[in-house]
Amino acid sequence: MIKKKEGFAGQRSYVLPGELKKLIAVHPLCESLYITDIGYYPKAAFHDRERRKGSPQHILIYCVQGEGWYVLNDRKYTVKPNQVFILPADQAHRYGTDTQNPWTIYWLHFTGSNAHHFLQFLKQDTDPSPVTVSPQPERFQLFDDILSHVEMSYNMDNIVYANSSLSRFLATFNNAVYNPNQFAQPENDPISRTIAFMKENLSKNLTLEDLAQIAGMSASHYSAVFRTKVQSAPINFFTFLKIQESCRLLENTQLRIKEVAYQIGYSDPYHFSRVFAHVMGVSPRDFRKLRKS
């Protein structure tokens, strides 16, 4: 059977020269996290790669179409569309495309003093199974931007720019990070819709039922979906928004503390002060003093 490491119609890929990698490895703006190889393989028929000693870098592979597989720690995993996985550095592995439905993949090798923290952030340090992620326009734009600048790597400024975008690109694969579609209107996403409503009504005392009604869901279902996407209970998040607004008022206006409390819907300034101290770690009065000093 034919096996190919690369050479696919329409592919884009770049491998940094050895001398350049040495420079990047000690560059103060790159050494903590940087790319060494990057590419895009569309409909990569016969793609098959084995590294018996692993790779010196972590390898991220993001499948957007078709199917594939990989073997890590003597276990084989199947990869479907909209799934991502990371092969840890220095671990033997093999991966390849499905023979009947070749995958289309975005991939990169990354390393640096903080690289292993991203395996933890993406939950790939303890469970190497592929993770299903929702497609995000920002993710594809970031990848194209990074690859385009890496291709201009004769200029170190382009390399610094590309690697500065790498952490943001990797972070888009964490499903616990709420990423509303910036190209869609908030009304098309019930969670974004209620967050926008919260921001427009910080002076009110909204209930869970109020927000669920805006979302068009039952209170229990809305609360569960909100917690999954935002990692916070809706009312706790609303309180956080209120306190952030109070910080702005304390720092940028001459309003008295009780007036600030009234502005964000607290009729009892003492209760407001307790909530503020719980969220910010200092009282409103001390916060104002610290910001004015």
C-alpha positions in Angstrom: 0.0 0.0 0.0 1.2 3.5 -0.8 2.2 5.6 2.2 3.0 9.3 2.2 4.5 11.6 4.8 3.7 14.7 2.7 3.2 15.9 -0.8 -0.5 16.5 -1.1 -2.2 18.6 -3.7 -3.0 22.1 -2.2 -0.9 21.5 0.9 0.9 24.3 2.7 3.7 23.5 5.1 6.9 25.0 6.6 9.7 23.6 8.7 12.0 26.1 10.4 15.7 25.8 9.6 17.8 24.5 12.5 19.8 27.7 13.0 16.6 29.7 13.2 15.1 27.3 15.8 18.2 27.9 17.9 17.7 31.6 17.8 14.0 31.3 18.6 14.7 29.0 21.5 16.6 31.7 23.4 14.6 34.7 22.2 12.9 36.4 25.2 9.6 36.7 23.4 9.5 33.2 22.0 11.4 30.8 24.3 8.3 29.9 26.4 6.2 28.8 23.5 7.1 28.5 19.8 6.4 26.7 16.6 9.0 24.6 14.8 6.9 23.0 12.0 3.4 23.9 10.7 1.2 22.9 7.8 -2.2 22.2 6.2 -2.9 18.9 4.3 -6.2 18.8 2.4 -7.7 15.4 1.6 -4.4 13.8 2.5 -4.8 10.4 0.8 -2.3 7.7 1.9 -1.0 9.9 4.7 0.9 7.7 7.1 3.7 8.8 9.6 5.5 6.8 12.2 8.1 8.1 14.7 9.5 5.3 16.8 11.3 7.7 19.1 8.6 10.3 19.0 9.2 14.0 18.2 11.2 16.5 20.1 8.2 18.7 20.1 4.5 18.3 20.9 2.4 17.7 17.8 -1.1 19.1 17.5 -3.3 17.7 14.7 -6.8 19.1 14.0 -9.0 17.2 11.6 -11.7 19.2 9.9 -12.9 16.8 7.2 -12.6 13.1 6.6 -11.2 10.6 9.1 -7.9 9.3 10.4 -6.3 7.5 13.3 -3.3 7.5 15.6 -1.5 5.0 17.9 -0.1 6.2 21.2 1.0 4.0 24.1 0.0 0.9 22.2 -3.6 2.1 21.9 -5.3 3.1 18.6 -7.7 6.0 18.4 -10.1 7.0 15.6 -10.3 10.6 14.6 -13.4 12.2 13.2 -14.2 15.6 11.7 -13.9 18.5 14.2 -11.6 16.6 16.5 -8.1 17.5 17.7 -5.4 15.6 19.5 -1.9 16.2 20.7 1.0 13.7 20.5 3.3 14.5 23.5 7.0 15.1 22.8 9.4 12.1 23.0 6.7 9.5 22.8 6.6 6.9 20.1 3.6 7.3 17.8 2.1 6.6 14.5 -0.8 8.4 12.7 -2.5 8.4 9.3 -5.5 9.0 7.2 -8.5 6.7 6.6 -8.1 4.8 3.3 -11.7 5.5 2.2 -12.3 8.9 3.6 -9.0 10.8 3.7 -8.7 13.5 6.4 -8.0 17.2 5.9 -5.8 18.4 8.8 -4.2 21.5 10.2 -1.1 20.6 12.2 1.9 22.1 14.0 4.8 21.2 16.2 5.3 23.4 19.3 7.7 23.5 22.2 9.2 25.9 24.7 9.5 26.1 28.5 5.7 26.5 28.9 4.6 24.1 26.2 3.7 21.3 28.6 1.2 23.6 30.4 -0.9 23.7 27.2 -1.3 19.9 27.3 -2.7 20.4 30.8 -4.9 23.4 29.7 -6.3 21.3 26.9 -6.8 18.2 29.1 -4.4 16.2 26.9 -1.9 15.4 29.7 -4.0 12.7 31.4 -6.3 11.6 28.5 -4.8 11.5 25.0 -8.2 10.7 23.4 -9.2 13.0 20.6 -11.3 16.0 21.7 -14.4 17.2 19.7 -14.4 21.0 19.3 -16.8 23.3 17.5 -15.5 25.0 14.4 -14.6 28.7 15.0 -13.8 31.2 12.2 -11.2 32.8 14.5 -9.3 29.5 14.8 -8.9 29.2 11.0 -8.0 32.9 10.7 -5.4 32.6 13.4 -3.9 29.5 11.8 -3.7 31.1 8.4 -2.2 34.3 9.9 0.4 32.2 11.8 1.4 30.1 8.8 1.7 33.2 6.6 4.1 34.9 8.9 6.1 31.7 9.5 6.6 31.5 5.8 8.2 35.0 6.0 10.6 33.7 8.7 13.7 35.3 7.1 12.5 38.2 9.1 12.6 37.6 12.9 9.9 40.1 13.5 7.5 37.8 11.6 8.5 34.9 13.7 7.9 36.8 16.9 4.5 37.9 15.6 3.6 34.3 14.6 4.6 32.8 18.0 2.8 35.6 19.9 -0.4 34.3 18.3 0.3 30.6 19.1 -1.0 30.6 22.6 -4.3 32.2 21.5 -4.6 29.6 18.7 -4.1 26.7 21.2 -6.5 28.2 23.7 -9.4 28.0 21.1 -9.3 24.2 21.6 -10.3 24.3 25.2 -14.1 23.7 25.3 -14.4 25.3 28.7 -13.6 28.7 27.2 -16.8 30.4 26.0 -16.2 31.6 22.5 -19.3 33.4 21.1 -19.3 33.6 17.3 -18.1 37.2 16.7 -19.6 37.0 13.2 -23.1 36.2 14.4 -25.6 38.4 16.0 -26.1 37.8 19.8 -29.7 37.0 19.3 -28.7 33.8 17.4 -27.0 32.5 20.5 -29.1 32.3 23.7 -26.1 32.6 26.1 -24.7 35.6 24.2 -28.2 37.1 24.2 -28.6 36.9 27.9 -25.0 38.2 28.6 -25.8 41.2 26.4 -29.0 41.6 28.3 -27.1 41.5 31.6 -24.7 44.2 30.5 -27.6 46.5 29.5 -29.4 46.0 32.8 -26.8 46.2 35.5 -29.0 48.5 37.6 -31.7 45.8 37.8 -32.0 42.8 40.0 -32.5 40.0 37.5 -33.5 36.5 38.5 -32.6 33.2 37.0 -36.2 33.0 35.6 -35.8 36.4 34.0 -32.7 35.3 32.2 -34.0 31.9 31.2 -37.0 33.7 29.6 -34.7 35.9 27.5 -32.9 32.7 26.4 -36.1 30.9 25.6 -35.3 28.0 27.9 -36.5 26.5 31.2 -34.6 27.9 34.2 -32.9 24.5 34.9 -31.8 23.9 31.3 -30.6 27.5 30.9 -28.6 27.3 34.1 -27.0 24.0 33.0 -26.1 25.3 29.5 -24.8 28.6 30.9 -22.6 26.8 33.5 -21.2 24.5 30.7 -20.3 27.4 28.4 -19.2 30.1 30.9 -18.1 28.0 33.8 -20.2 30.1 36.2 -23.8 30.2 37.5 -25.8 32.9 35.6 -26.5 35.0 38.7 -22.9 34.8 39.9 -21.8 36.0 36.5 -24.3 38.8 36.6 -23.0 39.8 40.0 -19.4 39.8 38.6 -20.5 42.2 35.8 -22.1 44.5 38.4 -19.0 44.6 40.5 -16.8 45.3 37.4 -19.1 48.2 36.6 -18.8 49.4 40.2 -15.0 49.3 39.9 -15.3 51.6 36.8 -17.5 54.0 38.7 -15.3 54.1 41.8 -12.2 54.8 39.8 -13.6 57.3 37.3 -16.4 59.2 39.0 -16.9 61.1 42.3 -20.0 59.2 43.2 -20.2 58.2 46.9 -20.1 54.5 47.6 -23.8 54.3 48.4 -24.5 56.1 45.1 -22.3 53.5 43.3 -24.3 50.8 45.0 -27.6 52.3 43.8 -26.3 52.6 40.2 -25.8 48.8 40.0 -29.0 47.8 41.8 -28.0 47.5 45.5 -30.4 49.4 47.8 -28.3 48.4 50.8 -24.8 49.9 50.5 -23.5 47.6 53.3 -24.6 44.6 51.4 -22.9 46.0 48.3 -19.7 46.5 50.3 -19.7 42.9 51.5 -20.3 41.5 47.9 -17.7 43.8 46.5 -15.1 42.7 49.1 -15.9 39.1 48.4 -15.4 39.5 44.7 -12.4 41.9 44.6 -10.7 41.1 47.9 -10.8 44.7 49.2 -13.6 47.0 50.3 -14.9 49.6 47.9 -13.3 52.4 49.9 -9.9 50.7 49.9 -10.3 49.9 46.2 -10.8 53.6 45.5 -7.8 54.6 47.6 -5.6 52.1 45.9 -6.6 53.2 42.4 -6.2 56.9 43.2 -2.8 56.5 44.9 
